[in-house]
């Protein structure tokens, strides 16, 4: 991928070129993310009926259950044909579990081979598991899925999760969307624990419900008719099976309920419009509309769209349906969407999150509504006894519009809080406390019998360097599963590999519990491998199918905080050695990109010497920002600058020291450091690079050195943008502004042979002097006008526009 135009440009125009490329990449991401047939993965960590054991799927890593010591034990490893794996579901007796695995459906049926033969199509790259805490998106694709069955060994005790035997395949079935498996919608246990209810395709794009008998290994059809989409589940006590069924012609939905006692289907709601936008996959809309039962099975609620009655408004209705007569009424009508509906287990209260992210509680008897919390990300509902409710809120972060550390874009929504409130159904008699913070919290789920929550606690970076948009060097998220005891606050982590053990270490490092953090880092070291990065994997990184993880720098920081400075320095050197290019791989890739260039090896060495320190420091700055350790970051870069062995290293350290000052809101310290160190080092670098032979710097697409130069100069330009902004300069004291003006004048004199540098210095000087209404600016404006590079320097409006463009690089969590 060509990032830059081959013609030589000023830093100002280079940054516009970079911005245009980033805009194109983001547009592609948005287009993919807005597909109208996507279904989001369900990553909920399920409890067994007694709450003694948990089970979860972990993408390509497979299926896991909690072992006797609280750790995770793998049950199943998917092969390369697996498109998606569902969450394991426990039987009522807890002696068995089932899960499903989807693969691409064969193009033609082979009755002799059966459906167990994998399709020739191998799964396509998907977003990496770790990069999608809220669940990956799966798109319309016909599948065959296999239902696997696993039974515990009778040699172990009933609570011994480790006593299991190999899973065996029970049956195959078809669906027209991989989301049935990815969203855990394909199978359910019958309440008697002897049968499994499942969805199967009976004709192209039409589905029905079936039942598989474990004793006889036979199937029977439960639902007489076939529908384009189905969503089914059991009521809390297992007396009813509810099914949302979509008519293929009208795209409207019926709610059908099957009674275990008389095995008879009854329609409780007909021809309603399920919640969600018309552009969404119908299966995703059914998930929004799915029935939520009261614990005593006396009634349920479902969510429907009111667009038919109010076509000019986006309205959602929560409909209350009473059993056994099926009488229904609109419980509430909300502007926009509602989500995360949960009943109080012992009362008439129903909780949900509205379109404004407010947790609302409605009394279904008198329809009174009360607000419990703002800025709610997710509502987990009430504990089994109704004494506690839990929800997650997004941690407050700086807005991208307020960010001046432009080399480090803040990631929106990177961190959450888990809040647990004592609740006696009286809003005046409740107290709440934050039990977990500083991680991205997803899929919180209550235990059926204890005051415990299962959830994913993802260490998510709070900032992303702009190098991370192009290269596989970035601080990536990681996703350990965890069970939180809401009474004691104890965390039971279930990492599935060494990288996740290191992610747990990151959490304790954030909590400043260095001893515990180091124990987790030590635990992960034996199995963790961090080879040199291959440039050939950059495309995979852009597709987010590759997650590069190395916690060595975190370990350096932890050891430093523990006072083990010699060991810390060894870790820092280890990090520098690991976070580098594989030179053989890089040369091979570059020879494909620049086939006419005979100086690949020499240019690669030059580019690596200058660019690698900048890229490494960008990653390090992400770590400091994500650990909220800007003061330590400043001290680190200052030490590194004072001991640097090359001008390239000093420039890199200066670049990211400036960003640490800005993140710490030390604006004057930033300005002083820029003028004393960063600007002189950029000037020296510009002189060095422009003195290179013409064929290296000015050739079309054959100059690796030119690409390196533009990356570094663009970084420097972005780091200087705040000093060109009147808004930023206005935050500096008048006394310091005069000192800075004098320093700029001195730098201008030192750059007598570099008109472009002199012009940049004058532009910053003009922004400073404009803070004094009485200042004489005519001489400076004339000097700028007479500079031969005048047209290459942005106007104040262009500076403002470029600030906005750079801030838009924030791509979220």
C-alpha angles and dihedrals in degrees: 000000000000111000099178138038111251093234117094112259139177119257088254092059093039091059090052089053092049090048092052091052092048090050089054092050092048091048089055092050091050092048091052093045092052097056109143093224102053124124121194120234120250109225098172115150104229126215123217114246092266093043092237096117138032131206133193145163120236106196113248090358091071137221123335140181129194112265126221092270093051095257124118123266122197118235102174139017115204119222128229092276095061113112097180141352125211131224112271114253122211123223118237089258092049090226094107139035137188134203135172133231122199128209132172114283116245114254092237132026120249109195093191094051094040125205094296092083109098120238117253087241112096116209116277121237112277132187108288114262092239092051094058110055092167092051134279122271117247121197135215109292133145111242145182112218129196123213111217124201127204129185129192119245113255088225091077130067120262091258096045103108091181093065100088139131130221115287119250129204114251103183146331127238138175134235133172094229131049087215090082088071100030092052093042094244102125106082142021134182117249109240090247091062091229100092140043124217115211145169120246135175113244097180134358109310093349124108140188139181124262138179127224117206111214094202098050097026089225134131132222131183116247102179114056097203132055126231138190092241133013137190120181140171143158127259116248096265095036098244095119138040113207122201131187106206125187123212110229094218103045099026086221123132137236125201109220123185124198119201118218090210099058100013090229129141119226127184111231097174128016137200099354126154109245118228120267138062122305088236092064126091109269090234090058090049090052089055089057091048098043117136117260111204130210112241092247091050091233093126145355138204129222131186122235138171119251093203093115092061095033106030093167094056136057100234131165125199127203106209122202114212119192125208142255095015096041094229110166136194136173105260095188141345120217134189106241124354135333126204146171097044115189133169123224103246095227107028146043093264123121122191128202142155115246131211091274092056091251120143107233129189118202125192105222093206101056097014092232114160129210132179117229106176143000131221091030117174098184139357117216095185127224131328118256093270096040094241095117137034125195137200139161127237130194114250114241112255135175113276116247086236089063095047117114096169089088096174088064115053114203114238112230116233096007097146138038141190125226108219124192120191127194105232134190093171087262111107091207092057106057138099129194134204136184110240102173131022145157094055134088103256120204138169099012109189131180124234112244093231111019141049092259135119127206116208147145114257107197121192098221124184113245093209135032126204116227090240086069089069091066111022136050091245111104143113102262130198124254130203121215116174115231141181116217121204102215094200099050101021090232116156122214107195123203107191114177099204143009096275091057091049087056090049089057086053088055090056093055090044087057089051089052089240094137098170093056091042091054092051089057092046091051090049091055099044098077094060103029119104123190111178123184111284118259118223088212088070094060092096091052089051092053087053087050091231091120123062115191111202129178122156097189094113091050088053090051090055093046092051090047090054090048089056093247094130100162091053089045092056090051089054091050091053089047089053092051090050094047099044097066139099125275094240095204093050092044093051091050092051094045092051087059092049095045105029094164095053114100094182098065097127095049093045091046091054091049093047092047093051091053104032103038095067089052093049092046092050090048089058091045090051089053088055094050092047093046091050090049087235103131094145090054088045092054092049091048096052092044090054092045091049093051092051099037115137097207141034089243091058093047090052092050093049091047092051095055096036085062089054092050090054090051094047088051090051090241093142097163092047087052093052092047093048092048093051096042100042119359099053094046090047092049089049091052091048092049091051092049095049096045089052091062119109113284095241090060097047106030105036119114116249095335100084118094088174090058090055090049091049093051094049091053096042090047089052090051092048092051090049089053097047095093091060089056092053118092089207092059096039088053088065091065122089117255091238093056092044090062090050090050091049090055091049090051091051090054091049090049089057092050091054097059091133096047113067094179092054091047089052092052091049090050092050092054089044090053091053089052097046092048088069087073109069090198096053119119104235099166095095092050094046090050091050090051092049091051094052110108090224094053095123091056095064118084124242119235090264090050090051090053091048092050091049089055092048094051091048090053089064088085103115098183131234 
